Amino acid sequence: MSQEKLSDFVTTQAMEFGVPGVAVGVLLDGQESYASHGVTNLGNPLPVDEKTLFPLASVSKTFTATALMRLVAEGKVDLDAPVRRYVPELQLADERAAERITVLNLLNHTAGLDWNLIDDGEGDRSLAGLVRKLPALPLIAPPGTRASYSQAGYNLAGRVVEKVTGLPFEQAMASLVLEPVGLPDTVYGLSEVMVRTYAVGYNRGDDGELRAARPWGAFREGARADNPGGGLASSVSDLLRWARFQLGDGDGVLPAAELRRMREQTVALRGSTLGDGFGICWFLHDLDGLHGIGHGGSGNGHFAELLIVPERDFAVVSLSNVGPDGYPFNQSVVRWALEHYLGVVEKPVEPLPYDEGRARQVAGRYEIDAMNLDLATDGTRLTLAVGIKPEIREASDQEMPPDYPAADIGFLPGDGDEYIVTEGGLKGQRGYFSRDEGGAVTGIDLAGRLFKRVPGAC
């Protein structure tokens, strides 16, 4: 595959999706290829290249998990031990859950913790401060019973790193992973970002205009409690080096056996675009018989995607700086790279025709701690809208990412509880509905998160 073809595709797609700046990297058989398009900042433009920093958002979790696995390999952490062995002050809304949650539950999102705790910019914003706030976080299931993606769980895992090492989380990450792997441009905090070239994020308004996203990244400056789950910034070149490390023998940082252990399924995922299961942090993918591991991230006007195929010594990275269109841009790059470098073609998924009975059965409001999800039907189609809760948006003194407006979804063949979004910024996202023993719909999974149904809401 020629460099020119990669560059042409990236440029064409960036223009089609209206992304101001993108950076893409591909690793195959030890050879790296890069393609970039656009500028870092519409107001003060510099060309984007493979060294430009973008927020990684949740791709940061792969670094946190790898650092914890180094502590496991050194005998300092036991994956099956309760978190309270390392964070004895842990309290949750349910005492039994607080006693039972293990380190592995945090790393494969089976702790039963809701998605997140919103940073209000007040009080102690450290990881120790986060732990003190955890009793206010809803629990969505008993530990170990199901997977539901949790930012809070990974931030708690970061507190385990702090307690075991005796270092602030960021220093511990530098010594455990970032420095020994050789990632000079993978950093936490604006003070490190601003001495490098970085891409400003943008959000597209209802009028189609692009507005600079504030704060930069997913969290306002000083929110150290969110660093383990989403605080890193990095470049495409550093992320390909990270992929090389994950494909290698551990470089003396982590035994190869522990790297491979992270790729082994620990829990299955149902009907999810994100993957077929979780390893230790990694989403696992069956790519037409090939085994893929990956992780994505979405911030405020930024999107990141990393996919690795170990048996083909392959990786693709895509970073973009506009919401919501950066997400489908990144997905198009991953699909194209898989097809043109590995010959893997994604099979289209066709929804069933509209079924009014099914649609009325699931229509209603669903929620997690920070967001509402609304399913509605007009008798001809079923739509899904999701966004930040109005009271949270109104209470914030700064801009937040725009909501996803109502978009068509369709049920998929099978038991009737799986669906796919067929348009809009979430196009291609798959999920499923949960039911109680009597068959009543109690929740919907979207992007790996369980949204619980709000009784009586229309």
C-alpha positions in Angstrom: 0.0 0.0 0.0 1.5 3.3 -1.1 1.9 6.3 1.1 0.2 8.4 -1.6 -3.0 6.3 -1.4 -3.2 6.6 2.4 -2.7 10.4 2.2 -5.3 10.7 -0.6 -7.9 8.8 1.4 -7.2 10.7 4.6 -7.5 14.1 2.8 -10.7 13.1 1.0 -12.4 11.8 4.2 -11.3 14.8 6.3 -12.8 17.2 3.7 -16.0 15.1 3.4 -16.5 15.1 7.2 -15.4 18.7 7.6 -12.6 17.9 10.1 -10.2 20.9 10.6 -7.2 18.7 11.5 -6.5 14.9 11.4 -3.4 12.7 11.9 -3.3 9.1 11.0 -0.6 6.4 11.4 -0.3 2.8 10.2 2.2 0.2 11.3 2.7 -3.0 9.2 5.5 -5.4 9.5 7.6 -2.8 11.3 7.1 -0.1 8.7 5.4 3.1 9.7 3.2 5.3 7.4 1.8 8.7 8.3 -0.9 10.9 6.8 -2.1 14.3 8.0 -4.5 16.9 6.8 -5.5 20.3 7.9 -4.5 22.6 10.7 -4.1 22.7 14.5 -6.2 25.8 15.0 -8.5 27.7 12.6 -7.6 31.0 14.2 -3.8 30.5 14.4 -3.2 27.7 11.9 -0.2 25.4 11.9 -0.1 22.2 9.8 -1.0 19.0 11.6 1.7 16.3 11.5 2.6 13.0 13.2 4.0 15.0 16.1 0.9 17.1 16.8 -0.7 16.4 20.2 -4.3 15.5 20.6 -6.2 14.5 23.8 -6.4 10.7 23.9 -9.5 10.7 26.2 -10.2 7.0 27.0 -7.3 5.6 25.1 -5.5 6.8 28.2 -7.0 3.7 30.0 -4.7 1.4 28.1 -1.7 3.1 29.7 -3.2 3.0 33.2 -4.0 -0.7 32.8 -0.5 -1.5 31.5 1.1 0.3 34.5 -1.1 -1.8 36.9 -0.1 -5.0 35.1 3.6 -4.0 35.7 2.8 -3.8 39.4 1.0 -7.2 39.1 4.1 -8.7 37.5 6.3 -7.2 40.2 4.1 -8.9 42.9 2.8 -5.6 44.3 -0.8 -5.9 43.1 -3.1 -9.0 42.9 -5.8 -8.7 40.2 -8.1 -10.8 42.2 -7.6 -8.9 45.5 -10.3 -6.6 46.7 -9.6 -2.9 45.9 -9.8 -2.2 49.7 -6.5 -4.1 50.2 -4.9 -1.1 48.5 -7.4 1.6 49.1 -8.8 0.7 52.6 -10.7 4.0 52.8 -13.0 3.0 49.9 -16.7 3.5 50.6 -19.5 3.1 48.1 -23.3 3.5 48.0 -23.5 -0.2 48.9 -21.1 -1.7 51.6 -21.2 -5.2 50.1 -20.1 -3.9 46.8 -17.2 -1.9 48.4 -16.1 -5.1 50.1 -16.2 -7.2 46.9 -14.9 -5.1 44.1 -11.5 -6.4 42.8 -8.8 -4.8 40.9 -9.7 -6.9 37.8 -13.3 -5.6 38.1 -12.0 -2.1 37.6 -9.9 -3.1 34.6 -12.6 -5.0 32.7 -15.5 -2.7 33.7 -17.3 -5.3 35.8 -17.2 -3.3 39.1 -20.9 -2.3 38.8 -20.0 1.4 39.0 -21.9 3.9 37.0 -20.0 5.8 34.3 -18.6 8.9 36.0 -18.6 11.6 38.6 -18.9 15.0 37.1 -16.0 17.3 38.0 -17.5 20.6 39.2 -14.2 22.3 39.7 -14.8 22.5 43.4 -13.0 20.9 46.4 -10.3 18.3 46.3 -9.9 17.3 42.6 -7.2 14.7 43.3 -7.7 10.9 43.2 -7.9 10.9 47.0 -10.7 13.5 46.7 -12.4 11.3 44.1 -12.5 8.3 46.5 -14.2 10.4 49.1 -16.9 11.3 46.6 -17.6 7.7 45.4 -20.4 7.0 47.9 -22.5 9.4 45.7 -21.9 7.4 42.5 -24.8 5.1 41.6 -24.2 1.4 41.3 -25.8 -0.3 38.3 -25.1 -4.0 39.2 -23.4 -6.3 41.7 -19.6 -6.6 41.2 -18.6 -9.1 38.6 -22.1 -9.7 37.1 -21.9 -7.7 33.9 -19.7 -5.3 32.0 -20.6 -1.6 31.9 -18.0 1.0 30.9 -17.0 3.1 33.8 -14.7 6.2 33.8 -14.9 6.2 37.6 -13.7 2.6 37.8 -10.5 3.5 36.0 -9.9 6.6 38.1 -10.2 4.4 41.1 -7.6 2.1 39.5 -5.4 5.1 39.3 -5.7 5.6 43.0 -4.5 2.0 43.5 -1.4 2.9 41.5 -0.8 5.9 43.7 -1.2 4.0 47.0 1.0 1.1 45.9 3.8 3.2 44.5 3.6 6.1 47.0 3.9 8.5 44.1 1.4 11.0 42.6 -0.3 9.2 39.7 1.4 11.1 36.9 4.8 10.5 38.4 4.1 6.9 38.8 2.9 6.6 35.2 6.1 8.3 34.0 8.4 5.9 35.9 6.3 2.7 35.3 5.5 3.1 31.6 5.9 6.4 29.7 9.7 6.9 30.2 10.8 3.3 29.9 8.7 2.8 26.7 10.1 6.0 25.3 7.1 8.2 24.8 8.4 11.8 25.2 5.2 13.4 23.8 2.7 11.4 25.8 1.9 13.7 28.7 -0.6 14.8 31.4 -1.6 18.5 31.9 -1.7 21.7 29.8 1.7 22.8 31.2 3.2 19.9 29.2 0.9 20.1 26.2 1.5 23.8 25.6 5.2 23.5 25.1 4.4 21.2 22.1 2.4 21.6 19.0 -1.2 20.6 19.7 -4.6 20.6 18.0 -7.5 22.7 19.2 -10.8 20.9 19.4 -14.0 22.1 17.7 -17.7 21.4 18.0 -20.1 21.9 15.2 -23.2 23.9 16.2 -26.8 23.6 15.0 -26.0 26.3 12.4 -23.1 24.2 11.1 -20.4 26.6 12.3 -17.4 25.3 14.1 -16.6 26.7 17.6 -13.4 26.1 19.6 -14.1 23.6 22.3 -13.4 24.8 25.9 -12.0 23.2 28.0 -9.3 21.6 25.9 -9.6 17.9 26.2 -12.4 16.2 28.1 -11.9 17.9 31.5 -11.1 21.4 32.8 -7.6 21.9 33.9 -6.8 20.7 37.4 -9.1 17.6 37.2 -6.4 15.2 38.2 -9.0 12.7 39.4 -9.8 12.0 35.7 -6.3 11.5 34.5 -6.2 7.7 34.9 -9.4 7.3 32.8 -8.8 10.0 30.2 -6.1 12.6 30.9 -3.3 11.8 28.5 -2.4 13.8 25.3 -0.2 12.2 22.7 0.8 12.2 19.0 0.3 9.6 16.3 4.0 8.9 16.3 4.0 8.1 20.0 0.9 6.0 19.7 2.6 3.9 17.0 5.5 3.4 19.4 2.9 2.4 22.0 1.5 -0.1 19.5 5.0 -1.5 18.9 5.5 -2.0 22.6 2.2 -3.8 22.9 3.2 -6.0 20.0 6.7 -6.7 21.4 8.2 -8.7 24.3 7.7 -6.0 26.9 11.1 -4.3 26.5 12.0 -5.2 30.1 9.1 -3.1 31.3 6.5 -5.8 31.4 6.9 -9.6 30.8 5.6 -10.6 27.4 3.2 -13.1 29.1 1.5 -10.2 30.9 1.1 -8.2 27.7 -0.5 -11.3 26.1 -2.7 -11.7 29.2 -4.2 -8.3 28.6 -5.4 -9.5 25.2 -7.3 -12.6 26.6 -11.0 -12.3 27.1 -12.1 -11.7 30.7 -15.8 -10.9 29.9 -18.0 -11.1 26.8 -19.8 -8.1 25.3 -23.1 -8.4 23.6 -24.2 -6.6 20.5 -21.5 -3.9 20.9 -19.8 -1.9 18.2 -16.9 -1.5 20.6 -16.0 -5.2 20.6 -16.9 -8.7 21.3 -15.4 -8.7 24.8 -13.0 -7.1 27.2 -9.5 -8.4 27.9 -7.7 -6.3 30.6 -8.8 -2.9 29.4 -8.6 -3.8 25.6 -11.8 -4.2 23.6 -11.4 -7.5 21.7 -12.5 -7.8 18.1 -13.0 -10.7 15.7 -11.8 -9.3 12.4 -12.9 -12.0 9.9 -10.8 -14.5 11.8 -8.1 -12.2 12.9 -7.8 -11.1 16.6 -7.8 -7.4 17.1 -7.4 -5.3 20.3 -8.3 -1.7 20.4 -9.6 1.3 22.3 -11.2 4.6 21.4 -11.6 7.9 23.1 -14.0 10.9 22.8 -13.4 14.2 24.4 -14.6 17.8 24.0 -14.2 18.2 20.2 -11.6 15.5 19.9 -11.7 11.8 19.0 -9.0 9.1 19.1 -8.9 5.6 17.8 -6.2 2.8 18.2 -6.6 -0.7 16.8 -3.9 -3.4 16.9 -3.8 -6.8 15.1 -1.0 -8.7 16.8 -0.8 -11.7 14.5 -0.3 -9.4 11.5 2.1 -6.9 13.3 -0.4 -4.2 12.4 -1.7 -1.1 14.0 -3.7 1.9 12.9 -4.2 5.2 14.8 -6.5 8.0 13.9 -6.8 11.4 15.7 -9.3 14.1 14.8 -10.5 17.4 16.2 -14.1 18.0 15.6 -17.3 16.8 17.3 -19.3 14.9 16.4 -17.9 14.2 12.9 -14.5 13.2 14.2 -15.9 9.9 15.3 -17.2 8.7 11.9 -14.0 10.0 10.3 -11.9 7.8 12.6 -14.1 4.8 12.0 -13.8 5.3 8.2 -10.0 5.4 8.5 -9.9 2.1 10.5 -12.2 0.3 8.1 -10.2 1.5 5.1 -6.9 0.5 6.7 -8.1 -2.9 7.6 -9.4 -3.5 4.0 -6.4 -2.1 2.1 -3.6 -3.4 4.4 -5.0 -6.6 5.7 -7.8 -7.5 3.3 -10.4 -7.4 6.1 -13.8 -6.1 4.9 -16.4 -5.1 7.4 -19.7 -6.9 6.7 -22.7 -4.6 6.6 -25.4 -5.0 9.3 -29.0 -4.6 8.0 -31.7 -3.7 10.5 -35.2 -5.2 10.3 -38.2 -3.1 9.0 -39.8 -0.8 11.5 -41.9 -2.7 14.1 -44.3 -0.5 15.9 -45.0 -3.0 18.7 -41.3 -3.3 19.5 -40.8 0.4 19.2 -43.5 1.3 21.7 -42.2 -1.4 24.1 -38.8 0.4 24.3 -39.8 4.0 24.0 -39.0 6.2 27.0 -36.2 7.8 28.9 -33.0 6.1 30.1 -30.2 7.6 32.1 -26.7 7.3 33.6 -25.4 9.7 36.2 -24.5 12.4 33.7 -26.7 11.8 30.6 -30.2 11.2 29.4 -31.1 8.9 26.5 -34.5 9.2 24.9 -36.1 6.7 22.6 -39.2 7.9 20.7 -41.5 6.7 18.0 -44.0 8.5 15.8 -45.5 5.3 14.4 -43.2 5.2 11.4 -39.7 5.2 12.9 -37.8 4.8 16.2 -35.2 7.4 17.2 -32.5 7.7 19.8 -31.3 11.0 21.2 -28.6 11.3 23.9 -27.1 14.2 25.7 -25.8 15.7 28.9 -28.5 16.2 31.5 -29.9 19.8 31.3 -29.3 20.5 35.0 -25.7 19.5 34.7 -25.3 21.7 31.5 -27.0 24.6 33.2 -24.9 24.4 36.3 -21.7 24.4 34.4 -19.9 27.7 34.0 -18.3 26.6 30.7 -19.2 25.1 27.4 -19.9 21.3 27.1 -20.0 19.1 24.0 -23.3 19.3 22.1 -25.9 16.6 22.5 -26.6 14.0 19.8 -30.0 14.8 18.3 -32.7 12.2 17.5 -31.4 9.7 15.0 -33.1 6.6 13.5 -32.3 3.2 14.9 -33.4 -0.2 13.8 -33.7 -3.6 15.5 -31.4 -6.4 14.4 -32.3 -10.0 13.5 -32.3 -12.4 16.4 -34.2 -12.1 19.7 -35.2 -8.5 18.9 -33.3 -6.9 21.7 -30.2 -5.7 19.7 -30.2 -2.5 17.6 -28.1 -0.3 15.4 -28.0 3.5 14.9 -28.5 4.2 11.2 -27.8 7.9 10.9 -26.1 10.9 12.6 -23.0 11.2 14.6 -23.5 7.8 16.3 -24.2 6.0 13.0 -23.0 2.4 13.2 -23.2 2.2 17.0 -24.8 -1.1 18.1 -26.3 -2.0 21.5 -29.0 -4.0 23.2 -31.9 -3.8 25.6 -32.0 -5.5 29.0 -35.1 -7.0 30.5 -36.3 -8.2 33.9 -37.6 -11.7 34.6 -41.0 -10.6 33.5 -39.8 -9.4 30.1 -40.1 -5.7 30.8 -37.3 -3.5 29.3 -35.2 -2.1 32.1 -32.2 -0.7 30.3 -30.3 0.0 27.1 -26.6 -0.4 26.4 -25.0 2.3 24.3 -21.2 2.7 23.8 -20.7 -0.1 26.4 -22.6 1.8 29.1 -25.8 0.7 30.7 -28.5 3.4 30.7 -31.3 2.4 33.1 -34.9 3.1 32.3 -36.5 5.9 34.1 -39.9 4.7 35.5 -42.9 6.7 34.2 -40.8 8.9 31.9 -42.0 9.6 28.4 
